[in-house]
């Protein structure tokens, strides 16, 4: 289970409950959220989908504890393309 809580306009806490529960602090700029989603999607929804993307590729214990959302693309180059395709951004 993935739970996303907004801490500020650009900072979020994501809790992933799996075999082990992990907590992650993620920053996501308004501009990045709009670009990846087409502007009609809440940042929380993008983060939830982004963590689903990550969990298809690695365990929650392997996900960085603090990172900027676009860092995902450094590890998985298909990330941004898949988010844009999913949300129609």
C-alpha positions in Angstrom: 0.0 0.0 0.0 1.2 3.5 -0.9 0.2 6.5 1.1 1.2 10.1 0.0 1.0 13.0 2.4 1.6 16.6 1.4 4.1 18.4 3.6 4.3 21.6 1.6 3.7 22.9 -1.9 6.6 20.8 -3.2 7.4 18.3 -0.5 5.7 15.0 0.2 6.0 12.0 2.5 5.4 8.7 0.9 4.9 5.6 3.1 5.1 2.2 1.5 3.7 -0.8 3.4 5.1 -4.1 2.1 7.1 -6.8 3.9 8.9 -3.8 5.5 7.3 -0.4 5.9 9.4 2.5 4.5 9.0 6.2 4.5 10.3 8.5 1.8 10.5 12.3 1.5 10.1 13.4 -2.1 10.2 16.9 -3.7 8.2 17.6 -6.8 8.0 21.0 -8.3 4.7 22.3 -9.6 6.3 22.6 -13.1 7.4 19.0 -13.1 4.0 17.8 -12.0 2.3 19.8 -14.7 4.7 18.6 -17.4 4.4 14.9 -16.5 0.6 14.9 -16.1 -0.6 17.6 -18.4 -1.6 19.7 -15.5 -4.9 18.0 -14.6 -3.6 15.6 -12.0 -2.8 16.2 -8.3 0.9 15.8 -7.3 -0.2 13.1 -4.8 -1.6 11.0 -7.7 1.6 11.4 -9.7 3.7 10.3 -6.7 1.5 7.3 -6.1 1.9 6.2 -9.7 5.6 7.0 -9.6 6.0 4.7 -6.6 4.0 2.0 -8.4 6.5 2.4 -11.2 9.4 2.0 -8.9 8.0 -1.0 -7.0 7.6 -2.8 -10.3 11.4 -2.5 -10.6 12.8 -2.7 -7.1 11.7 -3.3 -3.5 10.6 -0.4 -1.3 13.7 -0.9 0.8 15.8 -0.1 -2.2 14.1 3.2 -2.9 16.0 6.3 -1.7 14.7 7.8 1.5 14.9 11.4 0.2 15.0 12.5 -3.4 13.6 14.8 -6.1 11.0 13.1 -8.3 13.0 13.6 -11.5 15.9 11.6 -10.0 13.8 8.5 -10.9 14.6 9.1 -14.6 18.4 8.9 -13.9 17.9 5.3 -12.8 15.1 4.4 -15.1 15.2 6.4 -18.4 11.7 5.3 -19.4 10.1 6.9 -16.3 9.2 10.3 -17.7 7.9 8.8 -21.0 5.7 6.4 -19.1 4.3 9.0 -16.8 3.5 11.3 -19.7 1.9 8.4 -21.6 -0.2 7.4 -18.5 -1.4 10.9 -17.7 -1.5 12.3 -21.2 0.9 15.1 -20.2 
